[in-house]
């Protein structure tokens, strides 16, 4: 197979960006690129890296305020936890609380102690 043209590369990267933005895993994106374009895994990972770079540049270009976004996420998770309690759905509440815990790093599982607890 010969070298792909710039237009072909752009279309492949655009397809991978769409997969990334639809919350597909990296391995799913690599498999898609390998199957659809006939690329090796190595070439697929290179394209995926380019797609992630473009996604990151797009986010940075919007001027997104990280502190504002963090506040919005915390608010949404707290609302979800409250709705879970209100509608008697403990799994929703536990999931939202778990995400808040990992976001803030406050819980027992978030410390740097290792997986076996305190060691002296």
DOPANU-259943 format. One record per residue (C-alpha): x, y, z; residue in three letters. Coordinates in steps of 0.2 Angstrom, whole numbers, plus 2048, in hexadecimal, padded with zeros to 3 digits. Example, Ala and Ser with C-alpha at 12.3 -4.5 7.8 and 13.67 -1.06 7.14 Angstrom:
BAZA    u    v    w  code
BAZA  83E  7EA  827   ALA
BAZA  844  7FB  824   SER
***
This chain:
BAZA    u    v    w  code
BAZA  800  800  800   UNK
BAZA  807  811  7FB   UNK
BAZA  808  820  806   UNK
BAZA  7F7  828  80A   UNK
BAZA  7F3  83A  804   UNK
BAZA  7F1  848  810   UNK
BAZA  7DE  848  80C   UNK
BAZA  7DD  836  811   UNK
BAZA  7E7  839  821   UNK
BAZA  7DB  847  826   UNK
BAZA  7CC  83C  823   UNK
BAZA  7D3  82E  82D   UNK
BAZA  7D8  83A  83B   UNK
BAZA  7C6  842  83A   UNK
BAZA  7BE  831  83C   UNK
BAZA  7C9  82D  84B   UNK
BAZA  7C5  83E  853   UNK
BAZA  7B2  839  851   UNK
BAZA  7B5  829  85A   UNK
BAZA  7BF  832  868   UNK
BAZA  7B1  83E  86A   UNK
BAZA  7A4  830  86B   UNK
BAZA  7AE  829  87A   UNK
BAZA  7B5  81A  871   UNK
BAZA  7C5  813  879   UNK
BAZA  7D6  814  871   UNK
BAZA  7D6  802  86D   UNK
BAZA  7C6  803  864   UNK
BAZA  7CC  812  85A   UNK
BAZA  7DC  809  856   UNK
BAZA  7D2  7F9  850   UNK
BAZA  7C6  805  846   UNK
BAZA  7D5  80D  83D   UNK
BAZA  7DD  7FC  83A   UNK
BAZA  7CE  7F4  833   UNK
BAZA  7C7  803  829   UNK
BAZA  7D7  809  822   UNK
BAZA  7E1  7F9  821   UNK
BAZA  7EF  801  82C   UNK
BAZA  7FA  7F8  839   UNK
BAZA  7F8  7FA  84B   UNK
BAZA  807  805  84C   UNK
BAZA  801  811  83E   UNK
BAZA  7EF  811  846   UNK
BAZA  7F7  817  857   UNK
BAZA  800  824  84D   UNK
BAZA  7F0  82A  846   UNK
BAZA  7E7  829  857   UNK
BAZA  7F5  834  85E   UNK
BAZA  7F2  841  851   UNK
BAZA  7DF  841  854   UNK
BAZA  7E2  843  867   UNK
BAZA  7EE  851  863   UNK
BAZA  7E0  85A  859   UNK
BAZA  7D3  857  866   UNK
BAZA  7DE  85F  873   UNK
BAZA  7E2  86E  868   UNK
BAZA  7CF  870  865   UNK
BAZA  7CC  870  877   UNK
BAZA  7DA  87C  87B   UNK
BAZA  7D4  887  86D   UNK
BAZA  7C3  88A  875   UNK
BAZA  7CB  893  884   UNK
BAZA  7C2  887  890   UNK
BAZA  7C5  88C  8A2   UNK
BAZA  7CA  87C  8AB   UNK
BAZA  7C4  883  8BC   UNK
BAZA  7B3  887  8B5   UNK
BAZA  7B2  876  8AD   UNK
BAZA  7B7  86E  8BD   UNK
BAZA  7A9  877  8C7   UNK
BAZA  79C  872  8BA   UNK
BAZA  7A2  860  8BB   UNK
BAZA  7A1  860  8CE   UNK
BAZA  790  868  8CD   UNK
BAZA  789  85B  8C1   UNK
BAZA  790  84C  8CB   UNK
BAZA  788  853  8DB   UNK
BAZA  778  855  8D2   UNK
BAZA  779  844  8CC   UNK
BAZA  77C  83D  8DD   UNK
BAZA  76D  847  8E4   UNK
BAZA  762  840  8D6   UNK
BAZA  768  82F  8DA   UNK
BAZA  763  831  8EC   UNK
BAZA  752  839  8E7   UNK
BAZA  74D  82B  8DC   UNK
BAZA  754  81D  8E7   UNK
BAZA  761  818  8DA   UNK
BAZA  770  814  8E5   UNK
BAZA  77B  80F  8D6   UNK
BAZA  77A  821  8CF   UNK
BAZA  77E  828  8E0   UNK
BAZA  78D  81D  8E2   UNK
BAZA  793  820  8D1   UNK
BAZA  793  833  8D2   UNK
BAZA  79B  832  8E3   UNK
BAZA  7A9  827  8DD   UNK
BAZA  7AC  833  8CE   UNK
BAZA  7AD  842  8DB   UNK
BAZA  7B9  838  8E6   UNK
BAZA  7C4  834  8D7   UNK
BAZA  7C3  846  8D1   UNK
BAZA  7C8  84D  8E2   UNK
BAZA  7D3  840  8E8   UNK
BAZA  7CB  840  8F9   UNK
BAZA  7C6  82E  8FD   UNK
BAZA  7CF  81F  904   UNK
BAZA  7D3  818  8F3   UNK
BAZA  7DB  829  8ED   UNK
BAZA  7EA  829  8F8   UNK
BAZA  7FB  824  8F3   UNK
BAZA  7FC  816  900   UNK
BAZA  7FB  808  8F4   UNK
BAZA  7EE  7FA  8F3   UNK
BAZA  7F2  7F2  904   UNK
BAZA  7EE  800  910   UNK
BAZA  7FB  808  91C   UNK
BAZA  80C  801  91C   UNK
BAZA  818  805  92A   UNK
***
